[in-house]
Amino acid sequence: MSLYEKIPQPMLSESTRIDLRARESYHVLKIISEFVESGEELQAIQPAVSIFGSARTHPDDPMYQKCEHIARLLSDGGFSVLSGGGPGMMEAANKGAYYGKSPSVGLNIVLPHEQKPNDYQDLSVKFHHFFPRKVMFVKHAIAFVGMPGGIGTLDELFESLTLVQTGKIKRIPIILCGSYFWSGLLDWMRNVLVAEKVISPGDMDLVQIVDEPEEIVRIIFQHYETSGMNQNELTYQQQLSL
């Protein structure tokens, strides 16, 4: 008996199955088109830094203002700033970069709630699927900055850590801003994940907490100047393997 015969098949007519296969093929083509279109639009923005954070942070929050300051320093220093393009910390990142010297870029995702494009984007790229959007955050960034955020921010943080840990991308700074917010998570990783030997002690060196905007920018500048981040064959091959 073949594997196909062992898997229960839904009671669908042949025409319905053909229709479903056609829809699935169209869905795959839509994802491919998002890769192609966004890749072409983002070619000119490097070097860039991706900033992640909550969509729910209000402009009067001190961390919103700190995020805006970080983005402005990066933009004035020659780095484009990538954010998710929505409200909250994403808006703060785009706003700081928008009033700086380098492009403010929003990688917007179409969602049923929380995601309305902010007004501070020199380049706005729209995605319907998380997959190509997450790849573009990584492919075009020479550093990641994580501001306080929820499930989406944690997803982006651990996606970045996974890619660096597994060697899918070059090692780049992964910086978390906000000791009060992130210290507990790193303590848990150290006291539980390392203790249980599900990660190596050295994996904790892949991420750092830094509270001062000027120090965050200094770390990113130092990495850019000393790591040879110019595109080469190895980097290109790594990006194809994301």
C-alpha positions in Angstrom: 0.0 0.0 0.0 1.4 3.4 -1.0 1.7 6.3 1.4 -1.1 8.1 -0.6 -3.4 5.2 0.0 -2.7 5.2 3.7 -3.7 8.8 4.1 -7.5 9.3 4.5 -8.8 11.2 1.6 -11.7 13.7 2.0 -15.0 12.9 0.4 -14.6 15.5 -2.4 -15.6 15.3 -6.0 -12.8 15.3 -8.6 -13.8 18.8 -9.8 -13.6 20.1 -6.3 -10.1 18.6 -5.8 -9.0 20.1 -9.1 -10.3 23.5 -7.9 -8.5 23.2 -4.6 -5.2 22.3 -6.3 -5.6 25.3 -8.6 -6.2 27.6 -5.7 -3.2 26.3 -3.8 -1.0 26.8 -6.9 -2.3 30.4 -7.2 -1.5 31.0 -3.5 2.1 29.8 -4.1 2.4 32.1 -7.1 1.2 35.1 -5.0 3.9 34.4 -2.4 6.5 34.2 -5.1 5.3 37.5 -6.6 5.6 39.2 -3.2 9.3 38.0 -3.0 10.0 39.4 -6.5 8.2 42.7 -6.1 9.5 43.5 -2.6 13.1 42.4 -3.5 13.1 44.8 -6.4 11.8 47.7 -4.3 14.3 47.1 -1.4 17.5 46.8 -3.5 18.5 50.4 -3.0 18.0 50.7 0.8 21.1 49.0 2.1 22.7 49.2 4.6 19.7 48.9 6.8 18.7 48.1 10.4 15.5 46.3 11.3 13.6 47.6 14.4 10.9 45.4 16.0 8.4 46.3 18.7 4.8 46.4 19.8 2.0 47.9 17.7 0.2 48.9 20.9 2.7 51.4 22.3 1.4 54.9 22.6 3.4 58.0 21.5 3.6 59.3 25.1 5.4 56.1 26.2 9.1 56.8 27.0 10.1 53.7 25.1 8.3 55.0 22.0 10.3 58.2 22.3 13.5 56.2 22.8 12.8 54.1 19.7 12.3 57.2 17.7 15.6 58.6 18.9 17.4 55.4 18.0 16.0 55.4 14.5 16.9 59.1 14.0 20.5 58.4 15.1 20.7 55.5 12.7 19.1 57.4 9.8 21.4 60.4 10.3 24.3 57.9 10.4 23.5 56.5 7.0 21.4 53.5 7.8 18.0 52.9 6.4 15.5 51.8 9.0 13.1 48.9 8.4 10.0 48.5 10.5 6.7 46.7 10.2 5.1 49.9 9.0 2.3 49.9 11.5 1.5 51.9 14.7 3.3 51.8 18.1 7.0 51.1 18.1 6.9 50.6 14.3 5.6 54.1 13.9 8.3 55.4 16.3 11.0 53.7 14.2 9.7 55.0 10.9 9.1 58.5 12.4 12.7 58.8 13.6 14.1 57.6 10.3 11.7 59.8 8.3 13.1 63.0 9.7 16.6 61.7 9.4 18.9 61.6 6.3 18.3 58.0 5.2 15.1 56.1 4.0 12.4 55.1 6.4 11.0 51.8 5.2 7.8 50.0 6.2 7.2 46.4 5.5 3.4 46.4 5.9 1.3 43.3 6.5 -2.4 43.1 5.7 -4.1 42.1 9.0 -7.7 42.1 10.3 -6.7 44.4 13.2 -3.8 46.4 14.6 -2.1 47.1 11.3 -2.7 50.4 9.7 0.3 51.9 7.8 1.8 54.8 9.6 2.5 58.2 7.9 6.3 58.2 8.2 7.4 55.9 5.3 9.6 57.0 2.4 9.1 53.5 1.0 6.0 51.4 1.9 6.0 47.7 0.8 2.7 45.7 1.3 2.6 42.0 2.1 -0.3 39.6 2.4 1.9 36.8 3.8 4.2 36.8 6.8 6.7 34.5 5.1 8.2 36.8 2.5 7.9 39.8 4.8 10.0 38.1 7.5 12.6 37.1 4.9 12.9 40.7 3.7 13.4 41.9 7.3 16.4 39.6 7.5 17.8 39.8 4.0 18.3 43.6 4.0 19.4 44.1 7.7 22.9 44.3 9.1 21.5 44.5 12.7 18.3 43.9 14.6 16.9 46.1 17.4 14.1 44.7 19.6 11.9 47.1 21.5 9.3 45.9 24.0 6.6 44.0 22.2 4.3 41.0 22.2 4.0 37.7 20.3 5.0 39.2 16.9 8.1 40.8 18.4 9.1 37.6 20.1 8.5 35.7 16.9 10.9 38.1 15.0 13.4 37.9 17.8 13.6 34.1 17.9 13.5 33.9 14.1 16.6 36.1 14.0 18.3 34.2 16.8 17.6 30.9 15.0 19.0 32.1 11.7 22.2 33.3 13.3 22.6 30.2 15.5 22.2 27.8 12.6 24.5 29.8 10.3 21.8 30.6 7.8 22.9 34.3 8.0 26.1 35.9 9.2 26.4 36.8 12.8 25.0 40.3 13.3 24.1 42.4 16.3 20.8 41.4 17.9 20.1 44.1 20.5 17.2 44.3 22.9 16.4 47.8 24.3 14.7 47.9 27.7 16.3 46.0 30.6 13.1 46.1 32.6 11.3 44.3 29.8 13.9 41.8 28.5 16.0 40.8 31.5 13.5 38.2 32.7 13.4 36.5 29.3 17.2 36.2 29.1 17.4 35.0 32.7 14.9 32.3 31.8 16.9 31.3 28.7 20.1 31.1 30.8 18.6 29.4 33.9 16.3 27.0 32.0 17.3 26.5 28.4 21.1 26.5 29.1 20.6 24.5 32.3 18.6 21.9 30.5 21.2 21.8 27.7 18.7 22.5 24.9 20.9 25.5 23.9 24.6 26.0 24.4 26.0 28.6 26.9 27.5 30.4 23.9 24.1 30.9 22.4 23.5 33.6 25.0 26.2 35.7 23.4 24.1 36.1 20.3 21.8 38.6 22.0 22.5 41.6 24.3 20.5 44.1 26.2 21.5 47.8 25.7 19.4 50.7 27.0 21.3 53.7 25.7 20.4 54.8 22.1 23.9 56.1 21.5 25.5 52.8 22.6 23.1 50.8 20.4 24.2 52.9 17.4 27.9 52.6 18.3 27.6 48.8 18.4 25.9 48.7 15.0 28.5 51.1 13.5 31.4 49.1 14.9 30.0 45.9 13.5 29.4 47.4 10.1 32.9 48.9 9.9 34.7 45.8 11.1 32.8 42.8 9.7 33.0 43.4 6.0 29.2 43.5 5.4 29.6 44.1 1.7 27.8 41.6 -0.4 29.9 38.6 -1.4 29.3 35.1 -2.8 28.9 33.5 0.7 26.4 36.1 1.9 24.5 35.8 -1.3 24.3 32.0 -1.0 23.2 32.4 2.6 20.4 34.7 1.6 19.2 32.1 -0.9 18.9 29.6 1.9 16.7 31.6 4.2 
